[in-house]
Amino acid sequence: MMLEYEGYRIRAYSDARRYHGGRIDLGDLLILTTNLEPIDGYALVLKIRQTNKTTPIILLTRDHWSDKVAELEAGAADYLPKPF
């Protein structure tokens, strides 16, 4: 992965259950897809923002402007439309 090549430590999780209400280190940047289970990325951003206001979150999202607006208002720093 290019980020590892550049010296970043990567942690990958297959579903949103790993978050556990703030008990894991989010690192310096969180990249989330909106297609998570059992909670989608948008809802997870809302949950994360209850306890963590500072870690930047980038969402990999559908390419629809209303989704993007809602995700940014929820606390995402930015988004990348799928497919990219």
DSSP file (Angstrom, degrees, kcal/mol; ACC not computed):
  #  RESIDUE AA STRUCTURE BP1 BP2  ACC     N-H-->O    O-->H-N    N-H-->O    O-->H-N    TCO  KAPPA ALPHA  PHI   PSI    X-CA   Y-CA   Z-CA
    1    1 A M     >        0   0    0      0, 0.0     4,-2.0     0, 0.0     3,-0.3   0.000 360.0 360.0 360.0 138.6    0.0    0.0    0.0
    2    2 A M  H  >  +     0   0    0      1,-0.2     4,-1.7     2,-0.2     6,-0.2   0.855 360.0  56.3 -59.9 -38.1    1.3    3.4   -0.9
    3    3 A L  H  4>S+     0   0    0      1,-0.2     5,-2.4     2,-0.2    -1,-0.2   0.903 107.8  48.3 -63.3 -40.2    0.7    4.9    2.5
    4    4 A E  H >45S+     0   0    0     -3,-0.3     3,-1.8     1,-0.2    -1,-0.2   0.900 107.6  55.9 -64.8 -40.1    2.9    2.2    4.2
    5    5 A Y  H 3<5S+     0   0    0     -4,-2.0    -1,-0.2     1,-0.3    -2,-0.2   0.850 104.8  53.5 -58.8 -35.2    5.6    2.8    1.6
    6    6 A E  T 3<5S-     0   0    0     -4,-1.7    -1,-0.3    -5,-0.2    -2,-0.2   0.421 129.4 -96.9 -82.5   1.6    5.6    6.5    2.7
    7    7 A G  T < 5S+     0   0    0     -3,-1.8     2,-0.3     1,-0.3    -3,-0.2   0.506  77.0 138.5 100.5   5.4    6.1    5.4    6.3
    8    8 A Y      < -     0   0    0     -5,-2.4     2,-0.5    -6,-0.2    -1,-0.3  -0.614  52.6-126.0 -84.2 143.6    2.6    5.5    7.7
    9    9 A R        -     0   0    0     -2,-0.3     2,-0.4     2,-0.0    -1,-0.0  -0.777  29.3-154.4 -86.9 129.7    1.4    2.7   10.0
   10   10 A I        -     0   0    0     -2,-0.5     2,-0.4    -9,-0.0     0, 0.0  -0.884  17.1-176.0-112.4 134.2   -1.8    1.2    8.7
   11   11 A R        -     0   0    0     -2,-0.4     2,-0.4     2,-0.0    -2,-0.0  -0.997  11.8-165.5-124.4 126.4   -4.6   -0.6   10.6
   12   12 A A        -     0   0    0     -2,-0.4     2,-0.4     2,-0.0    -2,-0.0  -0.927   4.0-170.0-115.9 136.3   -7.4   -2.1    8.5
   13   13 A Y        -     0   0    0     -2,-0.4     3,-0.1     1,-0.1    -2,-0.0  -0.962  18.4-149.2-124.7 141.8  -10.7   -3.2    9.9
   14   14 A S  S    S+     0   0    0     -2,-0.4     2,-0.3     1,-0.1    23,-0.2   0.667  78.4  14.2 -86.6 -16.4  -13.4   -5.2    8.1
   15   15 A D  S >  S-     0   0    0     21,-0.1     3,-1.2    23,-0.0     4,-0.1  -0.971  76.9-105.0-153.5 168.9  -16.4   -3.8    9.9
   16   16 A A  G >  S+     0   0    0     21,-2.1     3,-1.7    -2,-0.3     4,-0.5   0.596  99.9  84.5 -73.6 -12.2  -17.5   -1.0   12.2
   17   17 A R  G >  S+     0   0    0     20,-0.5     3,-0.5     1,-0.3    -1,-0.2   0.751  77.3  70.7 -63.5 -21.9  -17.8   -3.2   15.3
   18   18 A R  G <  S+     0   0    0     -3,-1.2    -1,-0.3     1,-0.2    -2,-0.1   0.710  83.7  70.8 -67.2 -19.6  -14.0   -2.7   15.8
   19   19 A Y  G X>>S-     0   0    0     -3,-1.7     3,-1.0    -4,-0.1     4,-0.9   0.914  72.3-174.9 -67.1 -42.9  -14.7    0.9   16.9
   20   20 A H  G X45 -     0   0    0     -3,-0.5     3,-0.5    -4,-0.5    -3,-0.1   0.839  67.5 -58.6  50.6  43.8  -16.4    0.0   20.2
   21   21 A G  G 345S-     0   0    0      1,-0.2    -1,-0.2     2,-0.1    -2,-0.1   0.794 109.1 -40.2  65.3  30.1  -17.4    3.5   21.2
   22   22 A G  G <45S+     0   0    0     -3,-1.0    -1,-0.2     3,-0.0    -2,-0.2   0.566 100.0 122.6 101.0   8.7  -14.0    5.1   21.2
   23   23 A R  T <<5 +     0   0    0     -4,-0.9     2,-0.3    -3,-0.5    -3,-0.1   0.376  61.0  71.5 -89.5   6.9  -11.8    2.4   22.7
   24   24 A I  S   <S-     0   0    0     -5,-0.5     2,-0.5     3,-0.0    -5,-0.0  -0.898  90.7-105.7-116.8 152.9   -9.4    2.1   19.8
   25   25 A D        -     0   0    0     -2,-0.3    -2,-0.1     1,-0.2    -3,-0.0  -0.633  24.1-161.0 -74.4 122.7   -6.7    4.6   18.7
   26   26 A L        -     0   0    0     -2,-0.5     3,-0.4     1,-0.2    -1,-0.2   0.597  27.9-149.0 -82.0 -11.0   -8.0    6.4   15.6
   27   27 A G        -     0   0    0      1,-0.2    -1,-0.2     3,-0.1     3,-0.1  -0.346  43.2 -49.8  76.8-159.7   -4.5    7.5   14.7
   28   28 A D  S    S+     0   0    0      1,-0.3     2,-0.3    27,-0.1    -1,-0.2   0.648 124.7  17.2 -89.4 -17.4   -3.7   10.7   12.8
   29   29 A L        -     0   0    0     -3,-0.4     2,-0.5    26,-0.1    -1,-0.3  -0.973  63.4-153.7-156.0 138.1   -6.3   10.1   10.0
   30   30 A L  E     -a   57   0A   0     26,-2.5    28,-2.8    -2,-0.3     2,-0.5  -0.974   6.3-167.2-118.4 125.8   -9.3    7.8    9.6
   31   31 A I  E     +a   58   0A   0     -2,-0.5     2,-0.4    26,-0.2    28,-0.2  -0.963  16.7 178.3-113.0 119.8  -10.4    6.7    6.1
   32   32 A L  E     -a   59   0A   0     26,-2.6    28,-3.5    -2,-0.5     2,-0.3  -0.909  24.3-139.4-122.6 145.4  -13.9    5.1    6.1
   33   33 A T  E     -a   60   0A   0     -2,-0.4     3,-0.2    26,-0.2    28,-0.2  -0.737  19.4-132.7 -92.2 153.7  -16.1    3.7    3.5
   34   34 A T  S    S+     0   0    0     26,-2.0     2,-1.0    -2,-0.3     7,-0.8   0.645  95.9  76.8 -78.6 -13.0  -19.8    4.5    3.7
   35   35 A N        +     0   0    0     25,-0.3     2,-0.2     5,-0.2    -1,-0.2  -0.456  66.8 137.9 -97.5  61.2  -20.6    0.8    3.1
   36   36 A L        -     0   0    0     -2,-1.0   -21,-0.1    -3,-0.2     5,-0.1  -0.630  46.7-102.2 -99.3 161.8  -19.7   -0.6    6.5
   37   37 A E  S    S+     0   0    0    -23,-0.2   -21,-2.1    -2,-0.2   -20,-0.5  -0.964  90.6   2.8-126.1 147.4  -21.6   -3.2    8.6
   38   38 A P  S    S+     0   0    0      0, 0.0     2,-0.4     0, 0.0    -1,-0.2  -0.966 138.7  26.8 -85.0   1.1  -23.5   -3.2   10.9
   39   39 A I  S    S-     0   0    0     -4,-0.0   -23,-0.2     3,-0.0    -3,-0.0  -0.975  84.9-121.5-124.1 137.2  -23.4    0.6   11.0
   40   40 A D     >  -     0   0    0     -2,-0.4     4,-2.2    -5,-0.1    -5,-0.2  -0.290  28.6-105.0 -77.3 166.2  -22.7    2.7    7.9
   41   41 A G  H  > S+     0   0    0     -7,-0.8     4,-2.2     1,-0.2    -7,-0.2   0.843 118.6  55.7 -59.1 -37.7  -19.8    5.1    7.6
   42   42 A Y  H  > S+     0   0    0     -8,-0.3     4,-1.8     2,-0.2    -1,-0.2   0.942 110.4  44.4 -60.5 -48.9  -22.0    8.2    8.0
   43   43 A A  H  > S+     0   0    0      1,-0.2     4,-2.0     2,-0.2    -2,-0.2   0.855 111.3  54.8 -65.4 -34.4  -23.4    6.9   11.3
   44   44 A L  H  X S+     0   0    0     -4,-2.2     4,-2.9     2,-0.2    -1,-0.2   0.882 104.3  54.0 -67.8 -37.2  -20.0    5.9   12.5
   45   45 A V  H  X S+     0   0    0     -4,-2.2     4,-2.6     2,-0.2    -2,-0.2   0.937 108.5  49.7 -59.9 -45.7  -18.7    9.5   11.9
   46   46 A L  H  X S+     0   0    0     -4,-1.8     4,-0.6     1,-0.2    -2,-0.2   0.910 113.0  46.9 -58.3 -42.7  -21.6   10.8   14.0
   47   47 A K  H >X S+     0   0    0     -4,-2.0     3,-0.9     1,-0.2     4,-0.5   0.913 112.2  49.1 -66.9 -43.9  -20.6    8.3   16.8
   48   48 A I  H >X S+     0   0    0     -4,-2.9     4,-2.7     1,-0.2     3,-1.5   0.905 105.0  59.0 -62.1 -41.7  -16.9    9.1   16.6
   49   49 A R  H 3< S+     0   0    0     -4,-2.6    -1,-0.2     1,-0.3    -2,-0.2   0.648  91.4  70.3 -67.0 -14.0  -17.6   12.8   16.8
   50   50 A Q  H << S+     0   0    0     -3,-0.9    -1,-0.3    -4,-0.6    -2,-0.2   0.832 120.7  14.3 -67.8 -31.2  -19.3   12.3   20.1
   51   51 A T  H << S+     0   0    0     -3,-1.5     2,-0.5    -4,-0.5    -2,-0.2   0.584 129.7  47.2-119.0 -17.1  -16.0   11.5   21.7
   52   52 A N     <  +     0   0    0     -4,-2.7    -1,-0.2    -5,-0.1    -2,-0.0  -0.933  47.8 164.9-135.5 109.5  -13.3   12.6   19.2
   53   53 A K  S    S+     0   0    0     -2,-0.5    -1,-0.1    -3,-0.1    -4,-0.1   0.513  73.0  51.0 -98.1  -6.7  -13.6   16.0   17.6
   54   54 A T  S    S+     0   0    0      2,-0.1    -1,-0.1     0, 0.0    -5,-0.0   0.788  72.8  97.7-110.0 -31.3  -10.1   16.3   16.2
   55   55 A T  S    S-     0   0    0      1,-0.1   -26,-0.1   -26,-0.1   -27,-0.1  -0.446  76.0-121.8 -65.4 122.1   -9.1   13.2   14.1
   56   56 A P        -     0   0    0      0, 0.0   -26,-2.5     0, 0.0     2,-0.5  -0.404  27.4-159.0 -64.3 139.0   -9.6   14.0   10.5
   57   57 A I  E     -a   30   0A   0     18,-0.3    20,-2.6   -28,-0.2    21,-1.4  -0.984   8.1-166.9-123.7 126.6  -12.0   11.6    8.8
   58   58 A I  E     -ab  31  78A   0    -28,-2.8   -26,-2.6    -2,-0.5     2,-0.4  -0.960  13.2-151.1-111.0 128.4  -12.1   11.1    5.0
   59   59 A L  E     -ab  32  79A   0     19,-2.0    21,-2.7    -2,-0.5     2,-0.8  -0.835  11.6-144.3-102.5 135.0  -15.1    9.2    3.7
   60   60 A L  E     +ab  33  80A   0    -28,-3.5   -26,-2.0    -2,-0.4   -25,-0.3  -0.887  47.3 171.0 -91.2 111.5  -15.2    7.0    0.6
   61   61 A T  E     - b   0  81A   0     19,-2.1    21,-3.3    -2,-0.8     2,-0.1  -0.689  39.3 -87.3-129.9 167.0  -18.7    7.9   -0.5
   62   62 A R        -     0   0    0     -2,-0.2     2,-1.5    19,-0.2    -1,-0.1  -0.376  49.0-109.7 -67.4 155.4  -21.3    7.6   -3.2
   63   63 A D  S    S+     0   0    0     19,-0.3     2,-0.4    18,-0.1    -1,-0.1  -0.463  76.9 117.5 -92.5  65.6  -21.2   10.4   -5.8
   64   64 A H    >>  -     0   0    0     -2,-1.5     4,-1.9     1,-0.1     3,-0.7  -0.996  61.3-139.2-132.2 128.0  -24.3   12.2   -4.8
   65   65 A W  H 3> S+     0   0    0     -2,-0.4     4,-2.3     1,-0.3     5,-0.2   0.821 100.8  55.6 -59.9 -34.9  -24.2   15.8   -3.5
   66   66 A S  H 3> S+     0   0    0      1,-0.2     4,-2.0     2,-0.2    -1,-0.3   0.877 107.7  49.9 -68.2 -34.8  -26.8   15.4   -0.8
   67   67 A D  H <> S+     0   0    0     -3,-0.7     4,-2.5     2,-0.2    -1,-0.2   0.928 110.8  50.1 -63.9 -44.1  -24.7   12.5    0.7
   68   68 A K  H  X S+     0   0    0     -4,-1.9     4,-2.4     1,-0.2     5,-0.2   0.910 110.0  49.4 -62.6 -43.6  -21.6   14.6    0.7
   69   69 A V  H  X S+     0   0    0     -4,-2.3     4,-2.4     1,-0.2    -1,-0.2   0.937 112.7  47.2 -61.6 -47.2  -23.3   17.5    2.4
   70   70 A A  H  X S+     0   0    0     -4,-2.0     4,-1.7     1,-0.2    -2,-0.2   0.898 112.2  50.2 -61.9 -41.5  -24.7   15.3    5.1
   71   71 A E  H  X>S+     0   0    0     -4,-2.5     5,-2.2     2,-0.2     4,-0.8   0.896 111.8  47.0 -66.9 -40.5  -21.3   13.6    5.7
   72   72 A L  H ><5S+     0   0    0     -4,-2.4     3,-0.7     1,-0.2    -1,-0.2   0.897 112.0  50.6 -67.0 -39.7  -19.4   16.9    5.9
   73   73 A E  H 3<5S+     0   0    0     -4,-2.4    -1,-0.2     1,-0.2    -2,-0.2   0.817 104.7  59.0 -66.5 -29.3  -22.0   18.3    8.3
   74   74 A A  H 3<5S-     0   0    0     -4,-1.7    -1,-0.2    -5,-0.2    -2,-0.2   0.711 132.3 -86.9 -72.6 -20.0  -21.7   15.1   10.4
   75   75 A G  T <<5S+     0   0    0     -4,-0.8   -18,-0.3    -3,-0.7    -3,-0.2   0.458  77.2 143.4 129.1   3.0  -18.0   15.8   10.9
   76   76 A A      < -     0   0    0     -5,-2.2    -1,-0.3     1,-0.1   -18,-0.2  -0.496  42.3-147.0 -69.9 142.8  -16.1   14.3    8.0
   77   77 A A  S    S-     0   0    0    -20,-2.6     2,-0.3     1,-0.2   -19,-0.2   0.826  71.6 -27.9 -78.1 -33.0  -13.1   16.4    6.9
   78   78 A D  E     -b   58   0A   0    -21,-1.4   -19,-2.0    -7,-0.1     2,-0.3  -0.944  60.1-132.3-166.7-179.5  -13.5   15.5    3.3
   79   79 A Y  E     -b   59   0A   0     -2,-0.3   -19,-0.2   -21,-0.2   -21,-0.0  -0.976   4.5-146.9-146.4 157.4  -14.6   12.8    0.9
   80   80 A L  E     -b   60   0A   0    -21,-2.7   -19,-2.1    -2,-0.3     2,-0.2  -0.993  29.6-129.7-122.8 120.5  -13.5   10.8   -2.1
   81   81 A P  E     -b   61   0A   0      0, 0.0   -19,-0.2     0, 0.0   -18,-0.1  -0.465  37.8 -88.3 -71.9 140.8  -16.3    9.8   -4.5
   82   82 A K  S    S+     0   0    0    -21,-3.3   -19,-0.3    -2,-0.2     2,-0.1  -0.685 106.3  39.3 -86.5 146.1  -16.5    6.2   -5.5
   83   83 A P              0   0    0      0, 0.0    -1,-0.1     0, 0.0   -22,-0.0   0.694 360.0 360.0 -78.2 152.0  -15.2    4.9   -7.8
   84   84 A F              0   0    0     -4,-0.1    -2,-0.1    -2,-0.1   -24,-0.0   0.362 360.0 360.0-124.6 360.0  -11.9    6.7   -7.6
